[in-house]
């Protein structure tokens, strides 16, 4: 489902851009080597964000172990941007889900990806010796049946 979102670009709301600008100005002592510095600058300059960047930001916030006043946390936008990222991702994913769910009520199931199954017979082609051994087996069974029939005729 998330694969449908890759490559999507979302315009950053003016309030988020303004907040990132405030965070940039508040982060005294930050330089190019500080985590979040380049991301902050890129987002403010482009005023848009891709789905992949949103996921990376969510990952940053979810795994951040430091304090709220650490420079990387401030440069990434703190609680304000964290909540915006979470809400944006949720709404994007819900939009895809609801679209597929609605289509599934009228059309064939939209959650199943169409694919072509491989023909197992072509993938596991029996060797020639295998088919010969089956033929030998058939010959042995036939001869055994003939002997059993002959024995039965002698007994009866």
Order of alpha helices (4+ residues) and beta strands (2+ residues): beta-alpha-alpha-beta-alpha-alpha-alpha-alpha-alpha
